[in-house]
């Protein structure tokens, strides 16, 4: 009996399935490291992340920026994305993977939209950080954490590094 369990554990590939996956679906959750390692991170994403990290280091978002505009919301809705305060971690990982693929697409409009969506997400994140995450009403909607980690991972100015 214990030999059978041990054999099953040895044959289980952690990179293939999570404990919550069924036979048809692999990896219901991803890590940011896997997202960064698996896909090519576009230069535009790195520039946005570097800008975010520098501004965070210098200003620490003490001033509260406004919410995103209706035009920004319309662009998010065009691609069926929620606003950041209503985005789960899994939705954010899926969205970031899509944005990475779209940003290196041959379709210039899609690539431009991908870069603009990431810029919108960063503006939303700045607003959430400026308001001390007070408008997050549910712990399920923690996609902002995934976005923050993604920006940290791809930026050359990590939070622990001194930029000056």
N, C-alpha and C positions, 0 to 999 in steps of 0.2 A: 504493500500500500504506500509506504513512504517513498519507496523507490520510484513508483509511478508519478508521484507529486514532484519529486526531485527532477525526474526526466522531463516532465512538462515545463518546469521552471527553467531548465537549461535550454529548451527549445524555444522559449518565448523571446521574441525580438522586441525590445523596448522601443526601438526606433520605428517599428511598423505599426503598432497599435497601442492605444491607451487602455486602461482598465474599463473605461466606459464605452468603448467602441463595440459595434456589432461586426458581423462578418463582412458586411458591404462597405463599411466606412472605416477608414484608418485615421488615426490621430485626431481626436476631437479637440485637442488643445495643442498649441504650439508654443515654443519659447521664442523670444525675440532673437536669441543667438542663432536658433535654427533658421529663422526667417532671414536674417542677415547673411548667414553662411550659404543658405540654399539658393538665394536669388542674387543677382547683381544689383547692388545699390546704385541707383543713378546719381550722377554728379549733382543734379538739381536738388535731390533729397539731402545730400551732404551739405550743400550750401545753406539750405533752409535750417538744418540742424545746427550748423556752426553759428549762424546768426542768432538762433534761439538761445544757444548756450552762452554766447557772449552777452547778450542782453540780460539773461537771467543772472549771470555772474555780476554784471555791473549794476543793474537796477533792482534785481530780485523781485520784480513785478510789484513794487510797493504802490505804484499808481495803478488805478483800475482802468483797464481799457474797456471799451464798450462791447456789446454783443455783436455778433456778425450781422451783416445787412440782409435784407430780403433777397437781394441778388445772389449772395453767397448761399443762402438757404435753398434758393431755387436750383443752383448748381448741384448741391448735395442731393436734393430730391430727384433731379434728373437721373442720377445714378443709383437711386433708392438707398441713400445713406441717411441715418439718423443724425441729429445734432450730437455733439460729443457728450453732453450730459445725459443722453439716453442711449449710449453705446456700450455694449458689454465688451469684455476683454476678447472673447472669441470673434465678435464682429470686427473689432479693431484689427486683430491679426489678419483676418480675411481681407479687410479693406487695405491694409498696408501691403499685403502680397499683391493685390490687384493694382494698386498704385505703382508699385515697382515695375510690374509688367507693362502697364500702360505708358509709363514715363519713357520707356525705351522702344515704344511701338513706332512703326513706320508712319502711322496716322498722326500727323502733326497736331490736329485738333484734339485727339485723345490724349496725346502727350502733354499738351498745354493744359487741358482740363485736369490731368493727374497732378501736375505741379501746382495748379491753383487750388485744388482740393486739399493738398498737403499744407499749403499756406493758410487756408481757411482753418484747418484743424489746429495749426499752431496758434492762430489768433484766438480760437475757442479755448485752447489750453491756457493761454495767457490770461484770458478773462476768468477762467475757473481758478487759477492760482491767485489772481488779484482779489477775488472774492472769497478766498480761503475755502474753496469747494463747498460753500454754503448752499448752493443751489442743487447739489447732488442729493436727491431725496432717497436713494435706495442704494444699498451696497452692491447690488447686482450690476449696476451701471458703473463699472470701473474701467472702461476703455481708455480713459485718460491716463491711467497708469501704464498701460501698454504703449501708448503714444510717447509718453515721457521716456520710458526705457528705450524705445526705438531711437529716439532723437539722441539720447545719451550714447548709445552703442555706435551710431554712425558718425557722430561728431568727433573731430579731432581734438576738441576742447572738452574733455570729460569733466564731470563735476569735481573730481578730486584733483585735477590738474590745475595749476596756476596758469592763467593766460597772459599775465603781465609780468 
